[in-house]
């Protein structure tokens, strides 16, 4: 009898202990990060224990990165310029002559006029940004139209014989060349082309012009790498023109925004491109720069202390700039920066897409450089980070 009691008691005790263990390992709550009893049992056949499922990590915080270079207008445009406040970009659509504005990211595009001008091939903004001179083909005739884009600004046509033009630095006047039967006349008028006056004449029919300083207009003969260049300065006070000592072939000129001088590209005999150079009006001295490119691929900072240029990665073919202007070649450029005081240089972008830089302009705050891709006329923005 006692033996049976002991056996039954022992069995009950074992059952109670086993039940407690099962409850502890299977039913009791587990501490964070600790597996159940079954989780820790080895798997028959020698496999390692199953790994516990890791908690799903929270999504990373969004990070906004400014793209260093981006296309901001994906259509063929002409005449890009910054608005007076530097907060928007102005341009003309080549396909229809619509005068547009957009913010500095290319968004919020607006049409500034009700004009549609087909066959537009050139646009030049007044420094006041209240007018834009547009040149377009009307059959076999080239017409020049001063489009008013500000309220109360009248639109005017220039004479049909007009071959070149530029605005005065203050935007109050306009100068243009007209072809006559035996010569070409330089005419100056106010910004609305009121009271035009002939101030100079020349037998050379193909000058272009840059109104470089308050009383100084630069006249440049059409450039060719196969012929010596002719660059003249015209004083609007004395009405006298003098030849500048810039006579190399293929000269292309860009006026400094502070009126102190010129950046120019040039070629050697046979049309081989040579290095850029700076010419200062006050001293008449020429400073050669390091890079070989075309001045039209460059632009100045607002204070004229820096030049930003597209510089082809491969050698320029001859003759220059003839081949580039007629579209026989296009380039893949690096972007470089040049100090106008010292001539020191640095490359600021060398791994950009295949872009043939032209019409460069820097924002007044030095943060952005805008330029066109000559191959398709699109507008791009490079973040300078200044």
Long-range contacts (C-beta under 8 A, 24 or more apart in sequence): 66-383, 67-383, 68-349, 68-382, 68-383, 69-349, 69-352, 69-353, 69-380, 69-381, 69-382, 69-383, 70-380, 70-381, 71-106, 71-378, 71-379, 71-380, 71-381, 72-102, 72-104, 72-105, 72-106, 72-370, 72-379, 72-380, 72-381, 73-102, 73-106, 73-378, 73-379, 74-378, 75-377, 75-378, 76-376, 76-377, 76-378, 77-372, 77-377, 77-378, 77-379, 78-120, 78-121, 78-122, 78-123, 78-377, 79-122, 79-123, 79-124, 79-125, 79-132, 79-134, 80-359, 80-361, 80-370, 80-372, 80-379, 81-125, 81-129, 81-361, 82-361, 82-363, 82-364, 82-370, 83-129, 84-128, 84-129, 86-363, 86-364, 86-365, 89-370, 89-379, 90-125, 90-129, 90-132, 91-123, 91-379, 92-120, 92-123, 92-132, 92-134, 94-120, 94-121, 94-377, 96-120, 97-134, 97-136, 99-132, 99-147, 99-149, 104-363, 104-368, 104-381, 105-381, 106-379, 106-381, 112-149, 113-147, 113-148, 113-149, 115-147, 117-145, 124-165, 124-166, 124-167, 125-167, 126-167, 126-171, 126-174, 126-191, 127-167, 127-168, 127-169, 127-170, 127-171, 128-171, 128-172, 128-191, 129-171, 130-171, 131-191, 133-158, 133-165, 133-167, 133-174, 144-176, 146-174, 146-191, 146-192, 146-193, 154-192, 156-192, 156-193, 158-193, 163-205, 163-206, 163-207, 164-207, 164-208, 164-209, 165-209, 166-209, 166-210, 166-211, 166-217, 167-191, 167-211, 168-211, 168-214, 169-211, 169-213, 169-214, 169-259, 170-214, 175-209, 175-211, 175-217, 176-209, 177-207, 177-209, 179-205, 186-217, 186-219, 186-234, 188-236, 199-234, 199-236, 199-239, 200-234, 200-239, 200-241, 202-241, 204-230, 207-232, 210-253, 210-254, 210-255, 211-255, 212-255, 212-256, 212-259, 212-262, 212-281, 213-255, 213-259, 213-260, 213-281, 214-259, 216-259, 216-281, 218-244, 218-253, 218-255, 218-262, 220-251, 220-252, 220-253, 223-249, 223-250, 223-251, 223-252, 223-321, 223-322, 224-249, 224-250, 224-271, 224-319, 224-322, 225-249, 225-250, 225-267, 225-270, 225-271, 225-272, 225-273, 225-318, 225-319, 225-320, 225-321, 225-322, 226-250, 226-270, 226-271, 226-319, 226-322, 229-266, 231-264, 233-281, 244-279, 245-284, 245-286, 246-279, 246-286, 248-274, 249-319, 250-319, 250-320, 250-321, 250-322, 252-294, 252-295, 252-296, 252-321, 253-295, 254-295, 254-296, 254-298, 254-299, 254-300, 256-300, 256-304, 256-340, 257-300, 257-302, 257-303, 257-304, 258-303, 258-304, 260-304, 263-295, 263-298, 263-300, 263-307, 264-295, 265-293, 265-294, 265-295, 265-296, 265-320, 265-321, 267-318, 267-319, 267-320, 267-321, 270-318, 270-319, 271-318, 271-319, 271-320, 271-322, 272-316, 272-318, 272-319, 272-320, 273-316, 273-318, 273-320, 273-321, 276-309, 276-338, 278-340, 278-343, 287-343, 288-343, 289-338, 289-343, 289-345, 290-338, 290-343, 290-345, 291-336, 291-338, 291-345, 292-316, 293-333, 294-320, 294-321, 294-324, 296-321, 296-358, 296-359, 297-333, 297-357, 297-358, 297-360, 298-360, 299-359, 299-360, 299-361, 299-362, 299-369, 299-371, 300-340, 300-362, 301-362, 301-366, 302-362, 302-363, 302-364, 302-366, 304-340, 305-339, 305-340, 305-341, 306-337, 306-338, 306-339, 306-340, 306-362, 307-337, 307-338, 307-340, 308-335, 308-336, 308-337, 308-338, 308-348, 308-360, 308-362, 308-369, 309-335, 309-336, 309-338, 309-357, 309-360, 310-334, 310-335, 310-355, 310-356, 310-357, 310-358, 310-360, 310-371, 311-335, 311-336, 330-356, 330-374, 330-375, 331-356, 331-357, 332-356, 333-357, 335-369, 335-382, 348-382, 348-384, 349-382, 352-382, 355-380
